[in-house]
Amino acid sequence: MKSFITLIAILSVLISCKKKEDPKTEETAASSGTPVKPCPTCDFPDTVWVDNATGPKLIFKFKFDSTQVRLNNLGNPASIAAGNAGQSPRFNGMSAHYIEMAQTDFTQIGQGAVLYKAEETECGGSKAIVFCRSVVCKDGDVFFSIPLSQVMAGTYKWLRVSLAYQNYDIKIKTNSTGTIDGTIASFVGYNTYVSKYKMKSAVMTPTISPGTNKLQGYWGFYTKVFGTEVKTEGQAQQTTVVNPNPNSPIPAGSCLVTGAFFNSGASSLQPLVISGNESQDIIITVSLSTNKSFEWKENTVDGLFQPDAGEAVVDMGLRGMIPMY
């Protein structure tokens, strides 16, 4: 039992990326008389992207690949740093906040074809992603689609996707239990308005600075030890965001991952061409590298994450993106 209590204490200080109901009508602030928009009133994110549009579409699907090359922030192959260890998480779901296709290396953020931007709010402080209005999708699921008639014709070299939320399982080792499964919810968007979220069947409520929006890197952890739920949370200090295009830098604190389009038929990097006369769907498989994307400082050299041994999370960022069509 002493070891179990120690596990909870250590986890709490670990260091480490169909719409819902409409909000209430605008209210008036009593102090100033200025109309203010109330906080979003919704429950949990959807798990299915709903699209009733007809005609040919541009469709985006998630793929989580633990064998895909592991990259650093600049898009170069990266191994685990000396003294660290990593594992490839088993993903339960992910959501995206922003999708843009860029024509050239010099197309700056926002100047390409912006296809999607999720709802934002200033309810909990500075502008933030509304978590409960997101769509959290599994491997192989459609996470966004749009009629091709609404997409600007052109040739596109790059895809940019701002990842907002990750939910995955990892293995941890403790003195009291041996190796067990744990679940992590990782909020990697630039800022997130979140009042509650689910970890397996458990409902988690943020207790770090309650009522305020959560900065990139806020995370929750959940597991069961001898039938007892263990819940904790923390704030990561580092999130790898891969951008192999140095001519178009991404905003600091964002999780705007960049990848060059890959033609699966030709087995090569090739720009995506939208003619405006398409008669069939174009499906983009957004393949994300989960190759040892969960990384920690290792004190006991055995390749197992051990919070009991004081091992602390270093990075939770994904390790690259290949948009394949």
Buried (B, 14 or more C-beta within 10 A) or exposed (E): EEEBEBBBEBBBEBBBBEEBEEBEEEEEEEEEEEEEEEBBEBEBBBEEBEBEEEEBBBBBBBBBBBEBBBBBBEBEEBEBEEEBBBBBBBBBBBBBBBBBBBBBEEBEBEEBBBBBBBBBBBBBBEEBBBBBBBBBBBBEBBBBBBBBEEBEEBBBBBBBBBBBBBBBBBBBBBBBBEEBEBBBBBBBBBBBBBBEBBBEEBEBEBEEEEEBBBBBBBBBBBBBBEEEEBBBBBBBEBBBBBBBBEEBEBEEBBBBBBBBBBBEEEEEEBBBBBEEEBEEEBBBBBBBBBBBBBBBBBBBEEEBBBBBBEBBBBBBBBBBBBBBB
